[in-house]
Amino acid sequence: MNGIWVAPGRVNIIGEHTDYNGGYALPIALPQVVTCAARADSDGLVRVSSRQHPDEQVCEPISGLAEAEVTGWARYPLGVVHEYVRRGHRIPGVVLELDGAVPVGAGLSSSAAVECSVAVALRDLFALPVTEADLIDIGRAAENDYVGAATGTLDQSASVLCTAGHALFLDFDTGERAQVPFDLAAAGLELLVIDTDTPHQLADGGYARRRRECEQAAAALGVRSLREISDVGDTERIGDPVVRRRARHIVTENARVLDVVEKLREGRDPRSIGPILTAGHASLRDDFEISTPQLDTAVAAALAAGAHGARMVGGGFGGSIIALTDAERTGDIAGAVEKRFHEAGFTPPRTFVAVPSAGAHRISWTADK
């Protein structure tokens, strides 16, 4: 049997670093996807190739994945195969051919798109009894335990669960999820993504350090997670000023997510969420301290050119921003950011318009005769 599966990248409208703190987030899936062409085999091997790395084909025995010393891009799909096997699912052999259109290192969750495309492919190829929640956790485990990046489940949740035309409201404490209408075109708006071409590396320590600091904040406040704190004034009880700032971001970010969701559900003009996005950037820059000069410059230039709101997205330390723009002004705003980058001596940014798209799914299937 063989087939082709796709899983999208994501961009988060609001709600950064809240997932591993039991909080809220509001992502959309991107039209950019990772494609996984997969074929079942019976030789006990997993073969992985990528159109983006044509000279780096990888072949490993499935029984030895726990000890495999493969590094780089191939560790993500291998981690998914390993996690299926570790959970007791039988995979007799598989060939995985990947092709990624999600910009790598742009904070748009290219790694989760890889993980989820492989996860849905293996589920379907071998008729494995896994739920959507299992798919999300398999991707998370591959990234946390096999690759070594201490992420939450936001990215995998968006890649699996999002639907076209909607943002996905996620409550990481209760497991609640709901589709929230997000039709910017009807309001004459667009969501401009500006990739600053400053790749981030979540496995290099900065992300994990922020996660530890949030755990320290929760312990200092005597709560299981920062989700339990709704009054930002409570964070003043934290003695360490750095840990206090981290907590303040999480508490205020959760409030921003709920504010945006309320406005969208009430049918308010989406322009009204613009200042909330901008406030989110200030919090990530000042309290969570994960922005960069390129991200700050892109946000400032987009706002100066007329964006209703703008903020960095993703894990931080590089990547992309989003800007909420009037559709007729999107090109001008992108041009203003490009001009400011040129003046600052930065690498030219890449831009595209994000359209809320569908989550991971199969696009073709051929059964053996």
ROLUM-688423 format. One record per residue (C-alpha): residue number from 1; residue in three letters; x, y, z. Coordinates in nm, 3 decimals. Example, Ala and Ser with C-alpha at 12.3 -4.5 7.8 and 13.67 -1.06 7.14 Angstrom:
2
k = 1; r = ala; east = 1.230; north = -0.450; up = 0.780
k = 2; r = ser; east = 1.367; north = -0.106; up = 0.714
END
This chain:
369
k = 1; r = met; east = 0.000; north = 0.000; up = 0.000
k = 2; r = asn; east = 0.111; north = 0.355; up = -0.061
k = 3; r = gly; east = -0.029; north = 0.705; up = -0.052
k = 4; r = ile; east = 0.039; north = 1.074; up = -0.012
k = 5; r = trp; east = -0.038; north = 1.272; up = 0.300
k = 6; r = val; east = 0.002; north = 1.640; up = 0.387
k = 7; r = ala; east = 0.024; north = 1.832; up = 0.713
k = 8; r = pro; east = 0.036; north = 2.212; up = 0.738
k = 9; r = gly; east = 0.254; north = 2.455; up = 0.917
k = 10; r = arg; east = 0.080; north = 2.696; up = 1.149
k = 11; r = val; east = 0.082; north = 3.054; up = 1.254
k = 12; r = asn; east = -0.049; north = 3.153; up = 1.593
k = 13; r = ile; east = -0.288; north = 3.446; up = 1.598
k = 14; r = ile; east = -0.222; north = 3.486; up = 1.971
k = 15; r = gly; east = -0.101; north = 3.264; up = 2.256
k = 16; r = glu; east = 0.276; north = 3.205; up = 2.260
k = 17; r = his; east = 0.441; north = 2.976; up = 2.517
k = 18; r = thr; east = 0.105; north = 2.918; up = 2.684
k = 19; r = asp; east = 0.067; north = 2.554; up = 2.578
k = 20; r = tyr; east = 0.316; north = 2.401; up = 2.822
k = 21; r = asn; east = 0.174; north = 2.630; up = 3.091
k = 22; r = gly; east = -0.176; north = 2.482; up = 3.064
k = 23; r = gly; east = -0.309; north = 2.798; up = 2.900
k = 24; r = tyr; east = -0.486; north = 2.906; up = 2.583
k = 25; r = ala; east = -0.384; north = 2.957; up = 2.221
k = 26; r = leu; east = -0.546; north = 3.047; up = 1.890
k = 27; r = pro; east = -0.357; north = 2.914; up = 1.584
k = 28; r = ile; east = -0.454; north = 2.874; up = 1.220
k = 29; r = ala; east = -0.313; north = 2.620; up = 0.976
k = 30; r = leu; east = -0.122; north = 2.756; up = 0.678
k = 31; r = pro; east = -0.172; north = 2.657; up = 0.314
k = 32; r = gln; east = 0.199; north = 2.566; up = 0.313
k = 33; r = val; east = 0.235; north = 2.195; up = 0.389
k = 34; r = val; east = 0.482; north = 1.913; up = 0.425
k = 35; r = thr; east = 0.400; north = 1.629; up = 0.186
k = 36; r = cys; east = 0.476; north = 1.270; up = 0.286
k = 37; r = ala; east = 0.463; north = 1.002; up = 0.017
k = 38; r = ala; east = 0.472; north = 0.675; up = 0.208
k = 39; r = arg; east = 0.488; north = 0.308; up = 0.109
k = 40; r = ala; east = 0.446; north = 0.009; up = 0.337
k = 41; r = asp; east = 0.724; north = -0.250; up = 0.333
k = 42; r = ser; east = 0.811; north = -0.564; up = 0.526
k = 43; r = asp; east = 1.191; north = -0.556; up = 0.553
k = 44; r = gly; east = 1.216; north = -0.411; up = 0.904
k = 45; r = leu; east = 1.369; north = -0.087; up = 0.778
k = 46; r = val; east = 1.262; north = 0.275; up = 0.765
k = 47; r = arg; east = 1.393; north = 0.465; up = 0.464
k = 48; r = val; east = 1.360; north = 0.843; up = 0.469
k = 49; r = ser; east = 1.440; north = 1.094; up = 0.198
k = 50; r = ser; east = 1.364; north = 1.462; up = 0.147
k = 51; r = arg; east = 1.340; north = 1.669; up = -0.167
k = 52; r = gln; east = 1.511; north = 1.948; up = 0.028
k = 53; r = his; east = 1.807; north = 1.719; up = 0.115
k = 54; r = pro; east = 1.853; north = 1.503; up = -0.197
k = 55; r = asp; east = 2.198; north = 1.379; up = -0.096
k = 56; r = glu; east = 2.103; north = 1.269; up = 0.256
k = 57; r = gln; east = 1.889; north = 0.957; up = 0.226
k = 58; r = val; east = 1.864; north = 0.769; up = 0.555
k = 59; r = cys; east = 1.803; north = 0.398; up = 0.615
k = 60; r = glu; east = 1.773; north = 0.258; up = 0.968
k = 61; r = pro; east = 1.644; north = -0.068; up = 1.119
k = 62; r = ile; east = 1.317; north = 0.003; up = 1.296
k = 63; r = ser; east = 1.422; north = -0.215; up = 1.589
k = 64; r = gly; east = 1.730; north = 0.003; up = 1.643
k = 65; r = leu; east = 1.577; north = 0.350; up = 1.627
k = 66; r = ala; east = 1.621; north = 0.406; up = 2.000
k = 67; r = glu; east = 1.998; north = 0.395; up = 1.950
k = 68; r = ala; east = 2.016; north = 0.559; up = 1.607
k = 69; r = glu; east = 2.265; north = 0.845; up = 1.594
k = 70; r = val; east = 2.101; north = 1.024; up = 1.302
k = 71; r = thr; east = 2.096; north = 1.403; up = 1.341
k = 72; r = gly; east = 1.940; north = 1.690; up = 1.152
k = 73; r = trp; east = 1.615; north = 1.690; up = 0.954
k = 74; r = ala; east = 1.578; north = 1.309; up = 0.941
k = 75; r = arg; east = 1.554; north = 1.277; up = 1.318
k = 76; r = tyr; east = 1.200; north = 1.423; up = 1.313
k = 77; r = pro; east = 1.038; north = 1.154; up = 1.092
k = 78; r = leu; east = 1.246; north = 0.880; up = 1.255
k = 79; r = gly; east = 1.124; north = 1.000; up = 1.593
k = 80; r = val; east = 0.763; north = 0.950; up = 1.485
k = 81; r = val; east = 0.830; north = 0.595; up = 1.368
k = 82; r = his; east = 1.018; north = 0.522; up = 1.691
k = 83; r = glu; east = 0.733; north = 0.661; up = 1.902
k = 84; r = tyr; east = 0.476; north = 0.441; up = 1.728
k = 85; r = val; east = 0.692; north = 0.135; up = 1.794
k = 86; r = arg; east = 0.763; north = 0.239; up = 2.151
k = 87; r = arg; east = 0.388; north = 0.251; up = 2.211
k = 88; r = gly; east = 0.347; north = -0.105; up = 2.091
k = 89; r = his; east = 0.233; north = -0.051; up = 1.733
k = 90; r = arg; east = 0.377; north = -0.283; up = 1.472
k = 91; r = ile; east = 0.547; north = -0.121; up = 1.172
k = 92; r = pro; east = 0.708; north = -0.394; up = 0.959
k = 93; r = gly; east = 0.887; north = -0.151; up = 0.728
k = 94; r = val; east = 0.820; north = 0.182; up = 0.557
k = 95; r = val; east = 0.954; north = 0.418; up = 0.294
k = 96; r = leu; east = 0.896; north = 0.790; up = 0.359
k = 97; r = glu; east = 0.958; north = 1.056; up = 0.094
k = 98; r = leu; east = 0.919; north = 1.411; up = 0.226
k = 99; r = asp; east = 0.877; north = 1.744; up = 0.049
k = 100; r = gly; east = 0.844; north = 2.055; up = 0.260
k = 101; r = ala; east = 0.690; north = 2.388; up = 0.158
k = 102; r = val; east = 0.675; north = 2.527; up = 0.514
k = 103; r = pro; east = 0.968; north = 2.769; up = 0.561
k = 104; r = val; east = 1.223; north = 2.610; up = 0.794
k = 105; r = gly; east = 1.330; north = 2.809; up = 1.099
k = 106; r = ala; east = 1.064; north = 3.074; up = 1.041
k = 107; r = gly; east = 0.861; north = 3.003; up = 1.354
k = 108; r = leu; east = 0.585; north = 2.850; up = 1.141
k = 109; r = ser; east = 0.616; north = 2.497; up = 1.279
k = 110; r = ser; east = 0.786; north = 2.315; up = 0.993
k = 111; r = ser; east = 0.898; north = 2.043; up = 1.233
k = 112; r = ala; east = 0.545; north = 1.967; up = 1.353
k = 113; r = ala; east = 0.429; north = 1.957; up = 0.991
k = 114; r = val; east = 0.690; north = 1.687; up = 0.925
k = 115; r = glu; east = 0.590; north = 1.494; up = 1.235
k = 116; r = cys; east = 0.219; north = 1.510; up = 1.167
k = 117; r = ser; east = 0.245; north = 1.420; up = 0.798
k = 118; r = val; east = 0.441; north = 1.109; up = 0.893
k = 119; r = ala; east = 0.210; north = 1.030; up = 1.186
k = 120; r = val; east = -0.107; north = 1.031; up = 0.973
k = 121; r = ala; east = 0.070; north = 0.835; up = 0.700
k = 122; r = leu; east = 0.172; north = 0.558; up = 0.939
k = 123; r = arg; east = -0.173; north = 0.550; up = 1.097
k = 124; r = asp; east = -0.341; north = 0.496; up = 0.760
k = 125; r = leu; east = -0.079; north = 0.269; up = 0.602
k = 126; r = phe; east = -0.088; north = 0.020; up = 0.887
k = 127; r = ala; east = -0.448; north = 0.079; up = 1.006
k = 128; r = leu; east = -0.323; north = 0.171; up = 1.353
k = 129; r = pro; east = -0.583; north = 0.243; up = 1.624
k = 130; r = val; east = -0.478; north = 0.596; up = 1.716
k = 131; r = thr; east = -0.694; north = 0.900; up = 1.784
k = 132; r = glu; east = -0.633; north = 1.262; up = 1.694
k = 133; r = ala; east = -0.510; north = 1.312; up = 2.049
k = 134; r = asp; east = -0.268; north = 1.023; up = 1.999
k = 135; r = leu; east = -0.136; north = 1.176; up = 1.676
k = 136; r = ile; east = -0.071; north = 1.504; up = 1.854
k = 137; r = asp; east = 0.107; north = 1.334; up = 2.143
k = 138; r = ile; east = 0.314; north = 1.113; up = 1.913
k = 139; r = gly; east = 0.440; north = 1.424; up = 1.733
k = 140; r = arg; east = 0.506; north = 1.598; up = 2.063
k = 141; r = ala; east = 0.697; north = 1.299; up = 2.200
k = 142; r = ala; east = 0.907; north = 1.273; up = 1.884
k = 143; r = glu; east = 1.009; north = 1.638; up = 1.917
k = 144; r = asn; east = 1.057; north = 1.637; up = 2.296
k = 145; r = asp; east = 1.215; north = 1.299; up = 2.357
k = 146; r = tyr; east = 1.376; north = 1.198; up = 2.028
k = 147; r = val; east = 1.488; north = 1.533; up = 1.888
k = 148; r = gly; east = 1.536; north = 1.703; up = 2.224
k = 149; r = ala; east = 1.329; north = 2.020; up = 2.179
k = 150; r = ala; east = 1.118; north = 2.089; up = 2.489
k = 151; r = thr; east = 0.807; north = 2.216; up = 2.308
k = 152; r = gly; east = 0.444; north = 2.186; up = 2.407
k = 153; r = thr; east = 0.161; north = 2.051; up = 2.190
k = 154; r = leu; east = 0.045; north = 2.373; up = 2.024
k = 155; r = asp; east = 0.213; north = 2.309; up = 1.691
k = 156; r = gln; east = 0.100; north = 1.949; up = 1.652
k = 157; r = ser; east = -0.253; north = 2.038; up = 1.767
k = 158; r = ala; east = -0.281; north = 2.305; up = 1.499
k = 159; r = ser; east = -0.135; north = 2.080; up = 1.230
k = 160; r = val; east = -0.385; north = 1.802; up = 1.306
k = 161; r = leu; east = -0.701; north = 1.982; up = 1.417
k = 162; r = cys; east = -0.732; north = 2.309; up = 1.223
k = 163; r = thr; east = -1.006; north = 2.357; up = 0.964
k = 164; r = ala; east = -1.027; north = 2.592; up = 0.667
k = 165; r = gly; east = -1.171; north = 2.934; up = 0.738
k = 166; r = his; east = -1.130; north = 2.907; up = 1.114
k = 167; r = ala; east = -0.887; north = 2.969; up = 1.395
k = 168; r = leu; east = -0.857; north = 2.690; up = 1.652
k = 169; r = phe; east = -0.919; north = 2.780; up = 2.015
k = 170; r = leu; east = -0.719; north = 2.547; up = 2.239
k = 171; r = asp; east = -0.741; north = 2.507; up = 2.614
k = 172; r = phe; east = -0.437; north = 2.306; up = 2.715
k = 173; r = asp; east = -0.563; north = 2.246; up = 3.067
k = 174; r = thr; east = -0.909; north = 2.105; up = 2.999
k = 175; r = gly; east = -0.845; north = 1.977; up = 2.647
k = 176; r = glu; east = -1.128; north = 2.192; up = 2.511
k = 177; r = arg; east = -1.097; north = 2.285; up = 2.147
k = 178; r = ala; east = -1.332; north = 2.488; up = 1.931
k = 179; r = gln; east = -1.334; north = 2.626; up = 1.579
k = 180; r = val; east = -1.365; north = 3.005; up = 1.576
k = 181; r = pro; east = -1.470; north = 3.174; up = 1.248
k = 182; r = phe; east = -1.179; north = 3.375; up = 1.107
k = 183; r = asp; east = -1.287; north = 3.523; up = 0.775
k = 184; r = leu; east = -1.060; north = 3.822; up = 0.727
k = 185; r = ala; east = -1.141; north = 3.855; up = 0.357
k = 186; r = ala; east = -1.505; north = 3.938; up = 0.435
k = 187; r = ala; east = -1.378; north = 4.236; up = 0.636
k = 188; r = gly; east = -1.136; north = 4.345; up = 0.365
k = 189; r = leu; east = -0.838; north = 4.228; up = 0.571
k = 190; r = glu; east = -0.539; north = 4.000; up = 0.527
k = 191; r = leu; east = -0.290; north = 3.839; up = 0.763
k = 192; r = leu; east = 0.056; north = 3.915; up = 0.631
k = 193; r = val; east = 0.338; north = 3.683; up = 0.739
k = 194; r = ile; east = 0.688; north = 3.831; up = 0.725
k = 195; r = asp; east = 0.969; north = 3.578; up = 0.759
k = 196; r = thr; east = 1.271; north = 3.773; up = 0.881
k = 197; r = asp; east = 1.510; north = 3.501; up = 0.758
k = 198; r = thr; east = 1.667; north = 3.472; up = 1.101
k = 199; r = pro; east = 1.622; north = 3.099; up = 1.168
k = 200; r = his; east = 1.558; north = 2.993; up = 1.524
k = 201; r = gln; east = 1.665; north = 2.666; up = 1.683
k = 202; r = leu; east = 1.431; north = 2.542; up = 1.955
k = 203; r = ala; east = 1.671; north = 2.268; up = 2.058
k = 204; r = asp; east = 1.954; north = 2.512; up = 2.137
k = 205; r = gly; east = 1.847; north = 2.587; up = 2.495
k = 206; r = gly; east = 1.658; north = 2.917; up = 2.494
k = 207; r = tyr; east = 1.315; north = 2.759; up = 2.468
k = 208; r = ala; east = 1.388; north = 2.499; up = 2.735
k = 209; r = arg; east = 1.521; north = 2.770; up = 2.964
k = 210; r = arg; east = 1.199; north = 2.969; up = 2.934
k = 211; r = arg; east = 1.002; north = 2.656; up = 3.012
k = 212; r = arg; east = 1.206; north = 2.596; up = 3.328
k = 213; r = glu; east = 1.156; north = 2.956; up = 3.434
k = 214; r = cys; east = 0.779; north = 2.917; up = 3.398
k = 215; r = glu; east = 0.792; north = 2.605; up = 3.613
k = 216; r = gln; east = 0.989; north = 2.802; up = 3.872
k = 217; r = ala; east = 0.725; north = 3.075; up = 3.862
k = 218; r = ala; east = 0.442; north = 2.826; up = 3.920
k = 219; r = ala; east = 0.632; north = 2.672; up = 4.212
k = 220; r = ala; east = 0.694; north = 3.015; up = 4.364
k = 221; r = leu; east = 0.321; north = 3.088; up = 4.347
k = 222; r = gly; east = 0.223; north = 2.746; up = 4.480
k = 223; r = val; east = 0.021; north = 2.642; up = 4.176
k = 224; r = arg; east = 0.035; north = 2.345; up = 3.944
k = 225; r = ser; east = 0.070; north = 2.569; up = 3.639
k = 226; r = leu; east = 0.052; north = 2.938; up = 3.557
k = 227; r = arg; east = -0.291; north = 2.876; up = 3.404
k = 228; r = glu; east = -0.425; north = 2.893; up = 3.760
k = 229; r = ile; east = -0.318; north = 3.258; up = 3.790
k = 230; r = ser; east = -0.563; north = 3.504; up = 3.634
k = 231; r = asp; east = -0.470; north = 3.820; up = 3.824
k = 232; r = val; east = -0.143; north = 3.958; up = 3.690
k = 233; r = gly; east = -0.091; north = 4.128; up = 4.025
k = 234; r = asp; east = -0.026; north = 3.788; up = 4.180
k = 235; r = thr; east = 0.300; north = 3.765; up = 3.986
k = 236; r = glu; east = 0.442; north = 4.043; up = 4.204
k = 237; r = arg; east = 0.480; north = 3.783; up = 4.479
k = 238; r = ile; east = 0.764; north = 3.620; up = 4.282
k = 239; r = gly; east = 1.097; north = 3.735; up = 4.419
k = 240; r = asp; east = 1.321; north = 3.667; up = 4.119
k = 241; r = pro; east = 1.263; north = 3.954; up = 3.873
k = 242; r = val; east = 1.339; north = 3.741; up = 3.566
k = 243; r = val; east = 1.102; north = 3.464; up = 3.671
k = 244; r = arg; east = 0.843; north = 3.731; up = 3.758
k = 245; r = arg; east = 0.859; north = 3.871; up = 3.406
k = 246; r = arg; east = 0.816; north = 3.525; up = 3.254
k = 247; r = ala; east = 0.505; north = 3.467; up = 3.464
k = 248; r = arg; east = 0.365; north = 3.808; up = 3.377
k = 249; r = his; east = 0.386; north = 3.727; up = 3.007
k = 250; r = ile; east = 0.200; north = 3.398; up = 3.048
k = 251; r = val; east = -0.079; north = 3.547; up = 3.262
k = 252; r = thr; east = -0.134; north = 3.844; up = 3.030
k = 253; r = glu; east = -0.103; north = 3.629; up = 2.717
k = 254; r = asn; east = -0.379; north = 3.398; up = 2.836
k = 255; r = ala; east = -0.599; north = 3.705; up = 2.888
k = 256; r = arg; east = -0.517; north = 3.826; up = 2.537
k = 257; r = val; east = -0.622; north = 3.494; up = 2.384
k = 258; r = leu; east = -0.957; north = 3.505; up = 2.562
k = 259; r = asp; east = -1.007; north = 3.867; up = 2.456
k = 260; r = val; east = -0.941; north = 3.788; up = 2.089
k = 261; r = val; east = -1.167; north = 3.482; up = 2.094
k = 262; r = glu; east = -1.450; north = 3.682; up = 2.253
k = 263; r = lys; east = -1.426; north = 3.954; up = 1.988
k = 264; r = leu; east = -1.425; north = 3.705; up = 1.701
k = 265; r = arg; east = -1.715; north = 3.504; up = 1.841
k = 266; r = glu; east = -1.918; north = 3.822; up = 1.888
k = 267; r = gly; east = -1.865; north = 3.909; up = 1.522
k = 268; r = arg; east = -1.672; north = 4.226; up = 1.602
k = 269; r = asp; east = -1.467; north = 4.394; up = 1.329
k = 270; r = pro; east = -1.143; north = 4.190; up = 1.323
k = 271; r = arg; east = -0.951; north = 4.516; up = 1.318
k = 272; r = ser; east = -1.034; north = 4.535; up = 1.687
k = 273; r = ile; east = -0.788; north = 4.255; up = 1.764
k = 274; r = gly; east = -0.497; north = 4.451; up = 1.617
k = 275; r = pro; east = -0.392; north = 4.632; up = 1.938
k = 276; r = ile; east = -0.408; north = 4.300; up = 2.125
k = 277; r = leu; east = -0.159; north = 4.147; up = 1.881
k = 278; r = thr; east = 0.074; north = 4.443; up = 1.925
k = 279; r = ala; east = 0.051; north = 4.417; up = 2.303
k = 280; r = gly; east = 0.143; north = 4.049; up = 2.269
k = 281; r = his; east = 0.462; north = 4.144; up = 2.088
k = 282; r = ala; east = 0.560; north = 4.392; up = 2.358
k = 283; r = ser; east = 0.512; north = 4.119; up = 2.618
k = 284; r = leu; east = 0.722; north = 3.867; up = 2.426
k = 285; r = arg; east = 0.990; north = 4.131; up = 2.373
k = 286; r = asp; east = 1.005; north = 4.279; up = 2.724
k = 287; r = asp; east = 0.877; north = 4.014; up = 2.965
k = 288; r = phe; east = 0.966; north = 3.689; up = 2.787
k = 289; r = glu; east = 1.271; north = 3.838; up = 2.614
k = 290; r = ile; east = 1.267; north = 3.619; up = 2.305
k = 291; r = ser; east = 1.249; north = 3.880; up = 2.030
k = 292; r = thr; east = 1.533; north = 3.995; up = 1.803
k = 293; r = pro; east = 1.627; north = 4.323; up = 1.632
k = 294; r = gln; east = 1.488; north = 4.189; up = 1.304
k = 295; r = leu; east = 1.154; north = 4.091; up = 1.459
k = 296; r = asp; east = 1.123; north = 4.424; up = 1.641
k = 297; r = thr; east = 1.211; north = 4.615; up = 1.324
k = 298; r = ala; east = 0.953; north = 4.424; up = 1.119
k = 299; r = val; east = 0.679; north = 4.491; up = 1.375
k = 300; r = ala; east = 0.763; north = 4.860; up = 1.404
k = 301; r = ala; east = 0.782; north = 4.907; up = 1.027
k = 302; r = ala; east = 0.452; north = 4.726; up = 0.966
k = 303; r = leu; east = 0.273; north = 4.937; up = 1.228
k = 304; r = ala; east = 0.424; north = 5.261; up = 1.095
k = 305; r = ala; east = 0.303; north = 5.168; up = 0.747
k = 306; r = gly; east = -0.056; north = 5.121; up = 0.863
k = 307; r = ala; east = -0.096; north = 4.767; up = 0.997
k = 308; r = his; east = -0.374; north = 4.739; up = 1.255
k = 309; r = gly; east = -0.155; north = 4.517; up = 1.472
k = 310; r = ala; east = 0.164; north = 4.315; up = 1.446
k = 311; r = arg; east = 0.364; north = 4.073; up = 1.655
k = 312; r = met; east = 0.630; north = 3.804; up = 1.643
k = 313; r = val; east = 0.510; north = 3.445; up = 1.628
k = 314; r = gly; east = 0.650; north = 3.110; up = 1.731
k = 315; r = gly; east = 0.906; north = 3.006; up = 1.988
k = 316; r = gly; east = 1.119; north = 3.316; up = 1.944
k = 317; r = phe; east = 1.490; north = 3.397; up = 1.895
k = 318; r = gly; east = 1.419; north = 3.452; up = 1.525
k = 319; r = gly; east = 1.149; north = 3.356; up = 1.278
k = 320; r = ser; east = 0.848; north = 3.553; up = 1.158
k = 321; r = ile; east = 0.595; north = 3.819; up = 1.245
k = 322; r = ile; east = 0.231; north = 3.858; up = 1.149
k = 323; r = ala; east = 0.065; north = 4.186; up = 1.059
k = 324; r = leu; east = -0.309; north = 4.248; up = 1.033
k = 325; r = thr; east = -0.353; north = 4.462; up = 0.724
k = 326; r = asp; east = -0.623; north = 4.612; up = 0.505
k = 327; r = ala; east = -0.610; north = 4.400; up = 0.190
k = 328; r = glu; east = -0.540; north = 4.696; up = -0.037
k = 329; r = arg; east = -0.248; north = 4.797; up = 0.186
k = 330; r = thr; east = -0.078; north = 4.460; up = 0.224
k = 331; r = gly; east = 0.169; north = 4.513; up = -0.058
k = 332; r = asp; east = 0.262; north = 4.860; up = 0.063
k = 333; r = ile; east = 0.317; north = 4.734; up = 0.418
k = 334; r = ala; east = 0.533; north = 4.446; up = 0.296
k = 335; r = gly; east = 0.732; north = 4.694; up = 0.088
k = 336; r = ala; east = 0.780; north = 4.925; up = 0.386
k = 337; r = val; east = 0.921; north = 4.639; up = 0.593
k = 338; r = glu; east = 1.153; north = 4.537; up = 0.308
k = 339; r = lys; east = 1.273; north = 4.899; up = 0.277
k = 340; r = arg; east = 1.341; north = 4.925; up = 0.650
k = 341; r = phe; east = 1.534; north = 4.594; up = 0.644
k = 342; r = his; east = 1.747; north = 4.721; up = 0.358
k = 343; r = glu; east = 1.824; north = 5.041; up = 0.550
k = 344; r = ala; east = 1.920; north = 4.838; up = 0.857
k = 345; r = gly; east = 2.146; north = 4.604; up = 0.660
k = 346; r = phe; east = 1.933; north = 4.298; up = 0.735
k = 347; r = thr; east = 1.877; north = 4.005; up = 0.499
k = 348; r = pro; east = 1.568; north = 4.077; up = 0.286
k = 349; r = pro; east = 1.254; north = 3.927; up = 0.443
k = 350; r = arg; east = 1.014; north = 3.688; up = 0.272
k = 351; r = thr; east = 0.643; north = 3.766; up = 0.280
k = 352; r = phe; east = 0.316; north = 3.586; up = 0.210
k = 353; r = val; east = -0.050; north = 3.608; up = 0.307
k = 354; r = ala; east = -0.174; north = 3.343; up = 0.551
k = 355; r = val; east = -0.513; north = 3.190; up = 0.476
k = 356; r = pro; east = -0.674; north = 2.963; up = 0.741
k = 357; r = ser; east = -0.642; north = 2.614; up = 0.595
k = 358; r = ala; east = -0.716; north = 2.248; up = 0.667
k = 359; r = gly; east = -0.525; north = 2.021; up = 0.901
k = 360; r = ala; east = -0.336; north = 1.699; up = 0.820
k = 361; r = his; east = -0.507; north = 1.464; up = 0.574
k = 362; r = arg; east = -0.454; north = 1.205; up = 0.301
k = 363; r = ile; east = -0.469; north = 1.326; up = -0.059
k = 364; r = ser; east = -0.420; north = 0.998; up = -0.246
k = 365; r = trp; east = -0.424; north = 0.627; up = -0.173
k = 366; r = thr; east = -0.335; north = 0.312; up = -0.366
k = 367; r = ala; east = -0.401; north = -0.031; up = -0.215
k = 368; r = asp; east = -0.207; north = -0.337; up = -0.322
k = 369; r = lys; east = -0.396; north = -0.566; up = -0.559
END
